[in-house]
């Protein structure tokens, strides 16, 4: 059997060895004037960035490699300088309050999907929208975005395409409205993810860092900030798609089967969902953290046999490891002092607005080609090190990571939409680029003018 070596693996291996070699001969320490912990932290950061961008190995494996290198390599170097850092400072990132919050979100999503609550809800809402194409498009956008606030946007996109597939097939080829419907789902799913802290990992990453800096950013406050932006972007998406792909006066008959009345199990799922959301929204006043509310969801769901061991195995644990790896990387950069070095290279004396714009554009470009979680993991630790702009920059980067949607590879919902065959890459690029630019402007306005009102 002939051994096959993929070119990307060779390139990544050579780049990684080059970084280690540079550190070994003192280029980083002597050439850049970095201390030993800062040099080690920079090597780990560059390694993680290369592996996250290339995805030559699974993203969660890179996260675990970050933890391994920081405990056995970076930690001793930090301790030799007399700092009271322990390995718990790195390990806690993998089981923090934010991790428990996201775990609760995954379990809640699993409940809604297993008992078809989300599917039935989507079908019932769509059936009440009439036959006007504009209203149907708006209802698809609303359903996709609202579901993506609480369950995986990837699962939501896959479910919505399964629901609208029979409808799209009945639309005549003489109209381009089918493309509008095909594009509305992934874009609405991406935008809907910004609405809650559990909607997408960058939100949770920003919250974790800001809470460590003692910013009072609760579940309810995040929603109070993000939902107005979400609504504006959804309206922009609706009007943009109607302008690019006008439906004319063609009526569309949905006639979707939404099933019978809710069963006892489905009512139980709805009750668990309502109580969980209530717990998250009131966490700031009850003293019970959002993570503990998420943990209660896990205990109730599996303890009552609503979910089983097979459901437990199917939860997206890789996302939790990616989340933990990014927070662990940020802890290493902070403890080593590298964040202050990087922050010192950013020319804040010129204009904070310019710095804000540069980081926003950088987040949009990086997320276009790599995981939004990886982008947030790399940029947010640097952003929170900038004095005076921690809150604004961290939230803006998190929001931008979820609203950059130019290419089919930019987000999983985009990939699902492209794989459906309803749209072509250039059509997604055209509308996605316009929407990303408008989202960038909206994020800038919201963060500069509305964020100080909330906080």
C-alpha positions in Angstrom: 0.0 0.0 0.0 1.5 3.3 -1.1 1.7 6.0 1.5 -0.2 9.2 0.6 0.9 12.5 2.0 -1.4 15.5 1.6 0.4 18.7 0.6 -1.3 20.9 3.3 0.0 18.5 6.0 3.5 18.9 4.8 3.2 22.7 4.6 1.8 23.0 8.1 4.4 20.6 9.5 7.2 22.7 8.0 5.7 26.0 9.2 5.3 24.6 12.7 8.9 23.3 12.8 10.1 26.7 11.5 8.3 28.4 14.4 9.9 26.1 16.9 13.3 26.6 15.3 12.9 30.4 15.4 12.2 30.1 19.1 15.0 27.6 19.7 17.7 29.9 18.3 16.4 32.9 20.1 15.0 34.9 17.2 11.8 35.7 19.2 13.6 36.5 22.4 16.5 38.5 21.0 15.1 39.8 17.8 11.8 41.0 19.2 12.9 41.6 22.8 10.4 39.1 24.2 10.7 37.3 27.5 10.8 33.5 27.6 7.1 33.2 28.6 6.1 35.7 25.9 8.2 33.9 23.3 6.6 30.5 24.1 3.1 32.1 24.2 3.7 33.6 20.7 4.8 30.3 19.3 1.7 28.6 20.7 -0.5 31.4 19.3 1.0 31.2 15.9 0.7 27.4 15.9 -3.0 27.6 16.9 -3.7 30.2 14.2 -2.1 28.2 11.5 -3.9 25.0 12.4 -7.2 26.7 12.9 -7.0 28.5 9.5 -5.8 25.4 7.6 -8.0 22.9 9.5 -5.4 20.3 8.7 -6.4 18.6 11.9 -9.8 18.8 13.6 -10.3 22.2 15.3 -11.0 20.7 18.7 -7.7 18.7 18.6 -5.9 22.0 18.1 -7.6 23.3 21.2 -6.5 20.3 23.2 -2.9 20.8 21.8 -3.0 24.4 23.1 -3.9 23.1 26.6 -1.1 20.5 26.5 1.6 22.9 25.4 0.6 25.6 27.8 0.6 23.3 30.8 3.9 21.4 30.0 5.8 24.3 28.3 4.4 27.7 29.1 3.5 27.2 32.7 7.0 26.3 34.0 8.4 29.3 32.2 5.9 31.6 33.8 6.4 30.1 37.3 10.2 30.5 37.0 9.6 34.2 36.8 7.8 34.1 40.2 4.2 34.5 39.0 1.5 32.6 41.0 0.1 31.0 37.9 -1.1 27.4 38.3 -2.4 24.8 35.8 -5.9 25.4 37.1 -5.8 28.8 35.3 -5.6 26.9 32.0 -7.8 23.9 32.9 -10.7 26.0 34.2 -11.3 27.4 30.7 -12.6 24.0 29.6 -15.3 23.9 32.4 -16.2 27.5 33.0 -19.6 28.9 33.6 -19.8 29.9 29.9 -19.0 26.2 29.0 -21.9 25.1 31.2 -24.2 27.7 29.6 -23.4 26.4 26.1 -23.8 22.8 27.3 -27.3 23.6 28.5 -28.0 25.3 25.1 -26.9 22.1 23.3 -29.1 19.9 25.5 -32.1 22.2 25.0 -31.5 22.1 21.2 -31.3 18.3 21.3 -34.7 18.2 23.2 -36.4 20.4 20.7 -35.1 18.5 17.7 -35.7 15.0 19.2 -39.3 15.7 19.9 -39.9 17.7 16.7 -40.9 20.8 18.6 -38.8 23.2 16.4 -40.0 21.5 13.2 -43.7 21.7 14.2 -43.3 25.4 15.3 -41.7 26.3 12.0 -44.4 24.6 10.0 -47.3 26.2 12.0 -45.9 29.7 11.6 -45.2 29.3 7.9 -48.7 28.0 7.3 -50.2 31.2 8.7 -48.3 33.6 6.3 -50.7 33.5 3.4 -49.7 33.3 -0.3 -47.9 36.6 -0.9 -44.2 35.8 -1.8 -42.9 38.8 0.2 -44.7 37.6 3.4 -43.6 34.0 2.9 -40.0 35.2 2.5 -40.3 37.3 5.7 -41.7 34.4 7.6 -38.9 32.1 6.5 -36.4 34.7 7.7 -38.1 35.2 11.0 -38.5 31.4 11.8 -34.9 30.7 10.8 -33.5 33.5 12.9 -35.6 32.9 16.0 -34.7 29.2 16.0 -31.0 30.0 15.5 -31.1 32.0 18.7 -31.6 28.8 20.7 -30.5 25.9 18.6 -27.6 25.2 16.3 -27.8 27.4 13.2 -26.5 24.4 11.2 -29.4 22.2 12.4 -31.8 25.0 11.8 -30.6 25.5 8.2 -30.8 21.8 7.4 -34.3 21.6 8.9 -35.6 24.7 7.1 -34.3 23.5 3.7 -36.1 20.2 4.3 -39.3 22.1 4.9 -39.1 24.5 2.0 -37.8 22.0 -0.6 -41.2 20.9 -1.9 -42.2 24.6 -2.2 -39.1 25.7 -4.1 -39.6 22.8 -6.6 -43.1 24.2 -7.5 -41.8 27.7 -8.2 -41.6 28.3 -12.0 -38.2 28.7 -13.6 -39.3 32.0 -15.0 -38.8 33.7 -11.6 -35.7 34.0 -9.5 -37.6 34.0 -6.2 -36.4 30.4 -5.4 -32.9 31.9 -5.1 -34.2 34.4 -2.6 -35.7 31.7 -0.5 -32.5 29.6 -0.7 -30.4 32.6 0.4 -32.7 33.7 3.1 -32.2 30.6 5.3 -28.4 30.7 5.8 -28.2 34.4 6.1 -31.1 34.5 8.6 -29.5 31.7 10.6 -26.2 33.5 10.8 -27.9 36.8 11.9 -30.1 35.0 14.4 -27.1 33.6 16.1 -26.1 37.0 17.5 -29.4 37.4 19.4 -28.5 35.3 22.5 -25.2 34.3 24.2 -25.8 30.6 23.2 -26.6 31.5 19.6 -23.0 31.1 18.5 -19.6 30.5 20.2 -18.1 34.0 19.6 -20.9 35.5 21.8 -19.9 33.2 24.7 -16.2 33.9 24.2 -16.7 37.6 24.4 -18.9 37.2 27.5 -16.3 35.1 29.3 -13.5 37.6 28.8 -15.7 40.5 29.7 -16.9 38.9 32.9 -13.3 38.2 33.9 -12.8 42.0 33.6 -15.8 42.5 35.9 -18.2 43.9 33.2 -21.8 43.2 34.2 -22.8 41.5 31.0 -25.7 39.2 31.7 -27.8 37.0 29.4 -30.6 39.6 29.3 -28.2 42.5 28.7 -26.7 40.7 25.7 -30.1 40.2 24.2 -31.0 43.8 24.9 -28.0 44.9 22.9 -28.0 42.3 20.1 -31.7 42.0 19.3 -32.2 45.5 17.9 -29.2 44.9 15.6 -30.6 41.5 14.7 -34.0 42.9 13.8 -32.5 45.7 11.6 -30.3 43.2 9.8 -33.2 40.8 9.2 -35.3 43.7 7.7 -32.3 44.7 5.5 -31.9 41.0 4.4 -35.6 40.8 3.5 -35.6 44.0 1.4 -32.2 43.1 -0.2 -33.4 39.7 -1.4 -36.7 41.1 -2.7 -34.7 43.8 -4.6 -32.2 41.3 -6.0 -34.7 38.5 -6.8 -38.2 40.1 -7.3 -41.0 37.6 -7.1 -43.6 39.6 -9.0 -47.3 38.8 -8.2 -46.9 35.0 -8.3 -48.9 33.4 -5.4 -47.2 30.6 -3.4 -49.2 28.0 -1.6 -47.4 26.4 1.3 -49.8 23.7 2.6 -47.2 22.3 5.1 -48.3 19.5 7.3 -47.7 20.6 10.9 -48.8 17.4 12.6 -51.5 17.0 15.3 -51.7 18.7 18.6 -48.7 18.7 20.9 -48.1 15.5 22.8 -47.4 15.3 26.5 -43.7 15.0 25.8 -43.7 18.0 23.5 -45.6 20.1 26.1 -42.9 19.1 28.6 -40.2 20.2 26.2 -41.9 23.5 25.7 -42.2 23.9 29.5 -38.4 23.1 30.0 -37.6 25.6 27.3 -39.7 28.4 28.8 -38.3 27.8 32.3 -34.7 27.7 31.0 -35.0 30.9 29.1 -36.6 32.5 32.1 -33.8 31.3 34.3 -31.2 32.7 31.9 -32.9 36.1 31.6 -33.3 36.5 35.4 -29.9 35.1 36.3 -28.6 38.6 37.2 -31.2 39.1 39.9 -31.7 35.5 41.3 -28.0 34.9 42.0 -28.1 31.6 40.0 -25.6 31.9 37.2 -26.4 31.2 33.6 -24.0 28.2 33.7 -25.9 26.7 36.7 -29.2 27.1 34.8 -27.6 25.3 31.9 -26.4 22.5 34.2 -30.0 22.2 35.6 -31.2 21.7 32.1 -28.7 18.8 31.6 -29.7 17.2 34.9 -33.5 17.5 34.3 -33.3 16.3 30.6 -31.2 13.2 31.2 -32.5 12.5 34.8 -36.1 12.3 33.5 -35.1 10.1 30.6 -36.3 12.7 28.1 -32.8 12.3 26.7 -30.8 9.1 26.8 -27.1 8.1 26.6 -27.2 8.0 22.8 -28.4 11.6 22.8 -25.6 12.5 25.2 -23.1 11.0 22.7 -24.5 13.1 19.8 -24.1 16.4 21.5 -21.6 18.7 19.8 -18.8 18.3 22.3 -16.2 19.4 19.7 -17.7 22.9 19.9 -17.2 23.0 23.6 -13.6 21.9 23.3 -13.0 24.6 20.7 -14.6 27.1 23.1 -12.4 25.9 25.9 -9.3 25.9 23.8 -9.8 29.5 22.7 -10.3 30.6 26.3 -7.3 28.6 27.4 -5.2 30.3 24.7 -6.4 33.7 25.9 -5.4 32.8 29.5 -1.9 31.8 28.3 -1.5 35.0 26.3 -2.6 37.1 29.3 -0.5 35.2 32.0 2.6 35.4 29.9 2.2 39.2 29.3 2.0 38.8 25.5 -1.4 40.6 25.4 0.3 43.8 26.6 3.1 43.4 24.0 0.6 43.0 21.2 -1.6 45.8 22.4 1.4 48.1 22.5 1.9 47.5 18.8 -1.5 48.9 17.9 -1.3 52.7 17.3 -4.0 53.8 19.7 -2.6 57.3 19.9 -3.8 58.1 16.4 -7.5 57.3 16.7 -9.5 54.7 18.5 -12.1 54.7 15.7 -9.4 53.7 13.2 -8.3 50.8 15.5 -11.9 49.8 15.9 -12.4 49.8 12.1 -9.2 47.8 11.5 -10.2 45.1 14.0 -13.7 44.9 12.6 -12.5 44.5 9.0 -9.9 42.0 10.2 -12.6 40.0 11.9 -14.8 40.1 8.8 -12.0 39.0 6.5 -10.8 36.2 8.8 -14.3 34.8 9.4 -14.8 34.7 5.6 -12.1 32.0 5.3 -12.0 30.3 8.7 -14.2 29.3 11.6 -15.9 32.2 13.4 -15.0 30.5 16.7 -11.3 30.4 15.8 -11.4 34.0 14.7 -13.0 35.1 18.0 -10.4 33.0 19.9 -7.6 34.9 18.2 -8.9 38.4 18.1 -10.8 38.9 21.3 -7.9 38.3 23.8 -6.0 41.1 22.0 -9.0 43.4 21.9 -9.7 43.1 25.7 -6.0 44.1 26.3 -6.5 47.5 24.8 -7.2 50.0 27.6 -10.5 51.7 27.5 -12.0 49.8 24.6 -12.4 46.3 26.0 -16.2 46.1 26.1 -16.8 47.8 22.7 -14.1 45.8 20.8 -15.0 42.4 22.3 -18.7 42.7 21.5 -18.1 44.2 18.1 -15.7 41.4 17.1 -18.1 38.7 18.3 -21.0 40.2 16.3 -18.8 40.6 13.2 -17.7 37.0 13.4 -21.3 35.9 13.0 -22.4 38.3 10.3 -19.6 37.9 7.8 -21.1 35.5 5.3 -19.6 36.1 1.8 -18.5 32.6 0.7 -20.1 29.1 0.9 -17.2 28.2 3.3 -17.8 31.1 5.6 -20.4 29.4 7.8 -22.0 25.9 7.9 -25.5 27.3 6.9 -23.9 28.9 3.8 -22.4 25.5 2.9 -25.7 23.8 3.4 -27.4 26.4 1.2 -24.8 26.0 -1.5 -25.1 22.2 -1.4 -28.8 22.4 -1.9 -28.3 23.3 -5.5 -30.7 26.2 -5.4 -28.0 28.9 -5.6 -24.6 29.4 -7.1 -21.4 30.7 -5.5 -21.5 34.1 -7.2 -25.1 34.7 -6.1 -24.1 34.0 -2.5 -21.0 36.2 -2.9 -23.0 39.1 -4.3 -25.7 39.3 -1.6 -23.4 38.1 1.1 -20.9 40.8 0.5 -23.5 43.5 0.5 -25.0 42.1 3.7 -21.6 41.9 5.4 -20.8 45.5 4.6 -24.2 46.6 5.9 -23.7 44.5 9.0 -20.3 46.1 9.6 -21.9 49.5 9.5 -24.7 48.5 11.7 -22.3 46.9 14.3 -20.3 50.1 14.3 -23.3 52.3 14.9 -24.8 50.0 17.6 -21.5 49.6 19.5 -20.6 53.3 19.4 -24.0 54.9 20.1 -26.3 52.2 21.7 -23.8 50.1 23.7 -23.1 53.0 26.2 -26.8 53.3 26.9 -27.0 49.6 27.9 -23.8 49.5 29.9 
